Amino acid sequence: MAETLSVPRRFNGPLESGQGGYCSALLAELVDGTAEVTLRSPVPLDTALEVARDEDGVVRLLDGETLVAEAVPVDLNVEVPEAVSPPEARAARERYLGSSEDMFSRCFVCGSARDDALGVFAGTVDGRDAVASTWTPPEWTTGDSGGVADEFLWAVMDCPTYFAVYTDGDLPVSFLGQMAARIDSPVRVGEEHVVMAWPISAEGRKRQAGAAVVSGDGEVRAVARALMIEPREAPGT
């Protein structure tokens, strides 16, 4: 029987497809060591997706003949700037620019139109080229190790990277294209943390950002690098 994985419907980003960071983490867990995941097409929900493993360590996710995502081993080197403090992150949260009416309004991480979202609402940090939000992981995010499961850490680091590269108020449609993450130490449920993100580079339709989950006393618990890609304009537009 073929190896499969499925993304439960509750863990959506756009309403009809999986949240990018969450889905990336599920595939990354099948790679030895730190992994970088490239999303090739929207991840369908509540669907058995085939896992294909190559001899060189690459793991691919397939929906029939469609390549959904692929993961490769990677060395992740991300320079994390000075940690945003909880008071700074609480103030930044009040500047969250997400809409309650756009295609991400019901994202399970940052959806402001959703009562059961994880509630990571990253806004601009005063005097910093960064965005941040406080986050207290709920009990249901607990993984087998007793800390927050990796897929939820990837998920909460995904959404803020979008707001980190569009801090001028212009929020074009852009999707996660690639993400790598590393969990350095356990993140405990019920404790307030800071999720922060910052821009790294921009070229054409592509924008890269870093992200981190930081403890209340400033210790980096997890770090990520994400690539956002704006879709090409349709011909004639």
C-alpha positions as CSV (number, residue, x, y, z in Angstrom):
1,M,0.0,0.0,0.0
2,A,1.3,3.4,-0.9
3,E,2.4,5.8,1.9
4,T,0.0,8.8,2.1
5,L,-0.6,11.9,4.2
6,S,-3.7,14.1,4.4
7,V,-4.2,17.6,5.6
8,P,-7.4,18.0,7.8
9,R,-9.8,20.7,6.5
10,R,-9.5,22.7,9.7
11,F,-5.8,23.5,8.9
12,N,-6.5,25.6,5.8
13,G,-4.8,28.8,4.7
14,P,-6.9,29.9,1.7
15,L,-10.4,28.4,2.4
16,E,-10.0,25.4,0.0
17,S,-6.3,24.5,0.5
18,G,-3.8,23.8,3.2
19,Q,-1.9,26.5,5.1
20,G,1.6,26.5,3.6
21,G,3.7,26.3,6.7
22,Y,1.6,23.5,8.2
23,C,1.7,21.5,5.0
24,S,5.4,22.0,4.6
25,A,6.1,20.7,8.1
26,L,4.2,17.5,7.5
27,L,6.4,16.8,4.5
28,A,9.6,18.0,6.2
29,E,9.1,15.4,9.0
30,L,9.7,12.7,6.4
31,V,13.2,14.0,5.6
32,D,16.2,13.2,7.7
33,G,17.4,16.4,9.4
34,T,16.5,20.0,8.5
35,A,14.4,20.2,5.3
36,E,13.4,22.8,2.7
37,V,10.0,22.4,1.2
38,T,8.9,23.8,-2.2
39,L,5.2,24.0,-2.7
40,R,4.3,23.4,-6.4
41,S,0.5,23.6,-6.3
42,P,-2.2,24.3,-3.7
43,V,-2.5,21.4,-1.1
44,P,-5.9,19.8,-1.2
45,L,-7.7,19.2,2.1
46,D,-9.0,15.9,3.4
47,T,-7.3,14.1,0.5
48,A,-5.0,11.1,0.7
49,L,-1.8,12.4,-1.0
50,E,0.8,9.9,-2.1
51,V,4.3,10.2,-0.6
52,A,7.2,9.3,-3.0
53,R,10.7,8.9,-1.7
54,D,13.8,9.2,-3.9
55,E,17.2,7.5,-3.1
56,D,18.9,10.9,-2.8
57,G,16.7,11.9,0.2
58,V,14.1,13.9,-1.7
59,V,10.5,13.4,-0.7
60,R,7.7,14.3,-3.0
61,L,3.9,14.7,-2.4
62,L,1.6,13.8,-5.3
63,D,-2.1,14.2,-5.9
64,G,-2.5,11.7,-8.7
65,E,-0.1,12.9,-11.5
66,T,0.1,16.4,-10.0
67,L,3.3,17.3,-8.0
68,V,2.0,19.1,-4.9
69,A,5.3,19.6,-3.0
70,E,8.8,18.3,-2.6
71,A,11.2,18.4,0.3
72,V,15.0,18.2,0.3
73,P,17.6,18.1,3.1
74,V,19.2,21.6,3.6
75,D,21.6,23.5,5.9
76,L,19.5,26.4,7.2
77,N,21.5,29.5,8.1
78,V,19.4,32.5,9.1
79,E,20.7,35.5,11.0
80,V,18.0,36.4,13.6
81,P,17.9,40.1,14.5
82,E,17.5,41.3,18.0
83,A,14.5,39.6,19.6
84,V,11.2,41.6,19.8
85,S,10.1,41.9,23.4
86,P,6.6,40.8,24.6
87,P,5.5,44.4,25.2
88,E,6.7,45.4,21.7
89,A,4.9,42.5,20.2
90,R,1.7,43.3,22.0
91,A,1.8,46.8,20.6
92,A,2.6,45.5,17.2
93,R,-0.3,43.1,17.3
94,E,-2.6,46.1,17.5
95,R,-1.3,47.2,14.1
96,Y,-2.2,44.0,12.3
97,L,-3.2,44.7,8.7
98,G,-5.0,41.4,7.9
99,S,-8.6,41.7,6.6
100,S,-11.6,39.9,7.8
101,E,-12.9,39.7,4.2
102,D,-10.0,38.5,2.0
103,M,-9.0,35.0,0.9
104,F,-6.9,34.4,4.0
105,S,-9.5,35.7,6.5
106,R,-10.3,32.2,7.6
107,C,-6.7,30.9,7.8
108,F,-6.3,28.8,10.9
109,V,-3.2,30.8,12.0
110,C,-4.0,34.5,11.2
111,G,-7.7,34.5,10.1
112,S,-9.4,37.4,11.8
113,A,-12.8,36.1,10.8
114,R,-12.2,32.8,12.6
115,D,-12.9,32.2,16.3
116,D,-10.6,29.1,16.6
117,A,-7.5,30.6,14.8
118,L,-4.2,30.4,16.5
119,G,-4.3,34.1,16.8
120,V,-0.9,35.2,15.4
121,F,-1.7,38.7,14.2
122,A,1.7,40.2,13.3
123,G,1.9,43.9,12.9
124,T,4.8,46.3,12.4
125,V,7.2,46.8,15.3
126,D,7.7,50.4,16.2
127,G,11.2,51.6,15.0
128,R,12.1,48.2,13.5
129,D,12.0,46.7,10.0
130,A,10.0,43.7,11.4
131,V,6.6,42.5,12.3
132,A,5.6,40.6,15.5
133,S,2.8,39.2,17.5
134,T,2.5,37.6,20.9
135,W,1.4,34.0,20.9
136,T,0.4,31.6,23.7
137,P,0.2,28.1,22.2
138,P,-3.1,26.3,23.2
139,E,-3.1,22.8,24.7
140,W,-4.3,21.2,21.5
141,T,-1.0,22.1,19.7
142,T,1.0,19.7,22.0
143,G,3.0,17.1,20.1
144,D,4.4,13.7,21.1
145,S,7.4,15.3,22.8
146,G,5.2,17.4,25.2
147,G,6.0,20.7,23.5
148,V,4.3,22.3,20.6
149,A,4.2,20.0,17.6
150,D,6.6,21.1,14.8
151,E,3.8,21.6,12.2
152,F,2.2,24.3,14.3
153,L,5.6,26.1,14.8
154,W,6.1,26.1,11.0
155,A,2.5,27.4,10.6
156,V,2.9,30.3,12.9
157,M,6.2,31.3,11.3
158,D,4.7,31.2,7.8
159,C,2.0,33.9,8.0
160,P,4.1,36.7,9.6
161,T,6.6,36.5,6.8
162,Y,4.0,37.8,4.4
163,F,3.3,40.9,6.5
164,A,7.1,41.4,6.9
165,V,7.6,41.9,3.2
166,Y,4.6,44.2,2.7
167,T,4.8,46.7,5.5
168,D,3.8,49.7,3.5
169,G,0.1,48.8,3.6
170,D,-0.1,47.5,0.1
171,L,-1.0,43.8,0.5
172,P,-1.0,42.0,-2.9
173,V,-1.9,38.4,-3.4
174,S,1.2,36.4,-2.6
175,F,1.6,32.7,-1.7
176,L,4.2,30.7,0.1
177,G,6.5,29.1,-2.5
178,Q,9.3,27.6,-0.3
179,M,10.0,27.3,3.3
180,A,12.7,25.8,5.5
181,A,12.6,25.7,9.3
182,R,14.6,24.4,12.3
183,I,13.3,23.8,15.8
184,D,16.1,24.5,18.3
185,S,14.4,23.9,21.6
186,P,10.9,23.0,22.9
187,V,8.1,25.5,22.8
188,R,5.8,25.0,25.8
189,V,2.0,25.3,25.6
190,G,0.4,27.9,27.8
191,E,3.5,30.2,27.9
192,E,3.5,33.5,26.1
193,H,6.0,33.7,23.2
194,V,6.8,36.2,20.4
195,V,6.5,35.3,16.8
196,M,8.6,37.8,14.7
197,A,9.4,38.1,11.0
198,W,11.7,40.4,9.0
199,P,12.4,41.0,5.3
200,I,15.5,39.5,3.7
201,S,15.3,40.3,0.0
202,A,13.0,41.2,-2.9
203,E,13.3,40.6,-6.6
204,G,10.5,40.9,-9.1
205,R,7.6,38.7,-7.9
206,K,9.6,37.0,-5.2
207,R,10.2,38.1,-1.7
208,Q,12.1,36.4,1.0
209,A,11.8,36.8,4.8
210,G,13.0,35.2,8.0
211,A,10.9,34.3,11.0
212,A,11.4,33.1,14.6
213,V,9.5,31.9,17.6
214,V,11.1,33.6,20.7
215,S,10.5,32.9,24.4
216,G,9.4,35.7,26.7
217,D,13.0,36.2,27.8
218,G,14.3,36.5,24.2
219,E,15.6,32.9,23.6
220,V,15.2,31.8,20.0
221,R,13.2,28.6,20.0
222,A,12.6,28.1,16.3
223,V,13.7,29.8,13.1
224,A,12.6,29.8,9.4
225,R,13.2,31.2,6.0
226,A,10.3,31.7,3.6
227,L,9.9,32.7,0.0
228,M,6.7,34.4,-1.1
229,I,5.7,34.5,-4.8
230,E,3.2,36.8,-6.4
231,P,1.2,35.1,-9.2
232,R,1.8,36.2,-12.7
233,E,-0.8,38.5,-14.2
234,A,-3.2,36.9,-16.5
235,P,-2.6,37.7,-20.2
236,G,-4.1,41.0,-21.2
237,T,-4.3,42.4,-17.7
